[in-house]
Amino acid sequence: MIDADWPGPDTGSLKERAAKHGGQLGRLLRDARERQGLTLLDVARKGDLNSGTIERWENGILDNFDAVRLRILCSVLEVDHRVAAVALGFVDAEDLRSRP
């Protein structure tokens, strides 16, 4: 999931965050997909998404990133979108634990 030694939220732009944390988000997404036994095509069909986009994101390449598609992908993969936000450096994991 999230690296234990992760330093906290990143203050960079979305493009900078994607470059810095894309690999962490990619691992989160791939792990969730594989846990469910889904192929890229299965996920693409369920979320009406492009399988190439999903594959790039799983590989940490977020060149065409947008929050709407990420939220759809998280829903299909049953990943809490807040955990994805942590993976991208938007919020600190501690922030999620301190809120009800």
C-alpha positions as CSV (number, residue, x, y, z in Angstrom):
1,M,0.0,0.0,0.0
2,I,1.6,3.3,1.1
3,D,5.3,3.3,2.0
4,A,5.9,3.6,5.7
5,D,8.7,6.1,5.3
6,W,6.7,8.4,3.1
7,P,7.5,12.0,4.1
8,G,4.0,13.5,3.8
9,P,2.0,15.6,1.4
10,D,3.7,17.0,-1.6
11,T,3.2,20.7,-2.3
12,G,4.1,20.5,-6.0
13,S,1.8,20.9,-9.0
14,L,-0.3,18.0,-10.3
15,K,2.3,17.4,-13.0
16,E,5.1,17.4,-10.5
17,R,3.2,15.1,-8.1
18,A,2.4,12.7,-11.0
19,A,6.1,12.5,-11.9
20,K,7.2,12.0,-8.3
21,H,4.4,9.7,-7.0
22,G,3.1,8.1,-10.1
23,G,4.9,4.8,-9.4
24,Q,3.3,4.6,-6.0
25,L,-0.2,5.2,-7.4
26,G,0.5,2.7,-10.2
27,R,1.4,-0.1,-7.7
28,L,-1.7,0.6,-5.7
29,L,-3.9,0.3,-8.8
30,R,-2.2,-2.8,-10.2
31,D,-2.3,-4.5,-6.8
32,A,-6.0,-3.9,-6.5
33,R,-6.7,-5.1,-10.0
34,E,-4.6,-8.3,-9.6
35,R,-6.2,-9.0,-6.2
36,Q,-9.6,-9.1,-7.9
37,G,-8.3,-11.2,-10.7
38,L,-9.2,-8.6,-13.3
39,T,-7.5,-7.9,-16.6
40,L,-6.9,-4.4,-18.0
41,L,-9.7,-5.0,-20.4
42,D,-12.1,-6.1,-17.7
43,V,-11.4,-2.9,-15.8
44,A,-11.6,-0.8,-18.9
45,R,-15.0,-2.2,-19.7
46,K,-16.4,-1.9,-16.2
47,G,-15.4,1.7,-16.0
48,D,-15.8,2.7,-19.6
49,L,-12.1,3.7,-19.6
50,N,-9.3,3.2,-22.1
51,S,-7.2,0.1,-21.2
52,G,-4.1,1.9,-22.5
53,T,-4.7,4.7,-20.0
54,I,-5.1,2.2,-17.2
55,E,-1.9,0.4,-18.2
56,R,0.1,3.7,-18.4
57,W,-1.2,4.7,-14.9
58,E,-0.3,1.3,-13.5
59,N,3.2,1.9,-14.9
60,G,3.4,5.3,-13.2
61,I,2.9,7.3,-16.4
62,L,0.3,9.9,-15.6
63,D,0.7,12.1,-18.6
64,N,-3.1,12.2,-19.2
65,F,-4.1,12.1,-15.6
66,D,-7.5,13.5,-14.4
67,A,-9.3,13.2,-11.2
68,V,-12.6,12.1,-12.7
69,R,-11.1,9.0,-14.4
70,L,-9.1,8.2,-11.3
71,R,-12.2,8.2,-9.2
72,I,-14.0,5.9,-11.7
73,L,-11.0,3.6,-11.7
74,C,-10.9,3.6,-7.9
75,S,-14.6,2.7,-7.8
76,V,-14.1,-0.2,-10.2
77,L,-11.1,-1.5,-8.3
78,E,-12.8,-0.9,-4.9
79,V,-9.9,1.4,-3.8
80,D,-10.8,4.2,-1.5
81,H,-10.1,7.4,-3.5
82,R,-8.6,9.0,-0.4
83,V,-5.9,6.3,-0.4
84,A,-5.2,7.2,-4.0
85,A,-4.9,10.8,-2.9
86,V,-2.3,9.8,-0.3
87,A,-0.4,7.8,-3.0
88,L,-0.3,11.0,-5.1
89,G,0.9,13.2,-2.2
90,F,-2.3,15.3,-1.9
91,V,-2.9,14.3,1.7
92,D,-0.9,12.6,4.5
93,A,-1.9,9.1,5.5
94,E,-2.2,10.5,9.1
95,D,-4.9,12.9,7.9
96,L,-7.1,9.9,6.9
97,R,-6.6,8.2,10.3
98,S,-7.5,11.3,12.3
99,R,-10.9,11.8,10.5
100,P,-14.0,9.7,11.3
